[in-house]
Amino acid sequence: MPVKNAMPFLDAAIASIVEQSFADFELVIGDDGSSDGSTERLHDWARRDARIRLLERTTSGGPVGSSNWVANAALAPIVARMDADDIMLPRRLERQFALLDARPDVVLVGTVFDAIDGKGRLTRRSGSRAVDARNAPPIAHGSIMYRKAAFDQVGGYAAGTDYFEDTDLYYRIVAAGTLMVLTEPLYRYRFSERSARLNIPVARLQHAYAKRRADRPLPPEADTDDDLRPETLRAVGSLRLWSGGRPGVLRDLLRSRALGWNMNAARTIAWAMWGAVSPATLRASIRLVDGLRARARRRDSGNANMVEWCPRVAPGGGSPAAAALSEQVHRSVGAGDSEPTCLVPENAPLPTAFDEGSRPLDRHAGDRADLDHLDLALGNQFARLRPPNPCHAASLLDPHR
């Protein structure tokens, strides 16, 4: 768990870890140059729980550097990540470890998540986003558990992928095995005014997100607010909205030279205007739509408790590391296949039995991971990749691919 100025949410995050039903783990925490009292609080936790191993440094390594720092310190073959301002539900580790133990082919598993605000109040429930080959998996970065060997095999978090290192990792790690999504929300992701994302220039975020697009050339970093893309503004506005405020992007939207005039632009402007006038009713309407979509998803999937995610990867798309591995993701499908067939609900019961003494479990979290999956939480479409790169389904009952 990398930590960078995580107060006042740090205690709740660590408490949710040490109180897990699965207790056989080492918690590796990396203090990445905190200056808000997090360091002292971490020392207190380390004195109280012998499972905590604390690493410290005075210079921050950034999202990728800090994530690799703690991941490389892990000694166990299974690693769970956690964000320093979020909360995991009590059976998260148990359920994820049981799946990895039962499925040797699975190299990474994440869970869908509910959103909470700065006071810990539930503000948005999961389930409205489908697991779709065109999009990044709808999981929180802090919710993932993976095999350390597979993580090392693909080179860990890739340099140059700050603010989308999680999605880049997902696209690369499927070269090593199966990525599963648990549809039970075992994680709570926090939106708050203290979020690190709100302190990062929007133009910098736009440039980072654009680097992951496979269907358009990389644009230069925006020089002025007039160069900000509508999707970037909507993503940032959504962060502000679910943090309890107004989107605050209407003026920038109307000035954007990339806005265009079409139905999507009209919807975005209407959303921004609604959020400026009455953010509370906008949030309520979105929650209503989320609920209807979630009900439809459950009906269509037969209440599947897990789904395999298998992306379409564009040649040369995303980061250089992802592009280099894209050919490895092709699995045993016919040459004429053009659609992935791996998005098949896994309806068998989620395994719950495991050997408590079998293997220790490391946890890792990132206080900046909220930056990493902005598109997942807010629903923008930066992760959409178009060309076919199918892989075929793996069944819970037949783990041999």
Secondary structure, DSSP 8 states (H G I E B T S, - for coil): -EESS-TTTHHHHHHHHHT-S---EEEEEEEES--SSHHHHHHHHHHH-TTEEEEEESS--HHHHHHHHHHHH--SSEEEE--TT-EE-TTHHHHHHHHHHH-TTEEEEEEEEEEE-TT--EEE-S--S---TTS--S--GGG-EEEHHHHHHTTSS-TT-TTSHHHHHHHHHTTTSEEEEEEEEEEEEE--TT-GGGGS-HHHHHHHHHTT-SSS------SSGGG--HHHHHHHHHHHHHTTS----HHHHHH-TT--SSHHHHHHHHHHHHHHH-HHHHHHHHHHHHHHHHHHHHHHHTS-SEEEE-----TT-SSHHHHHHGGGG--S--TT--S-----EE-S-------TTS--EEEE--TTHHHHTHHHHH---TT---S-------BTTB---
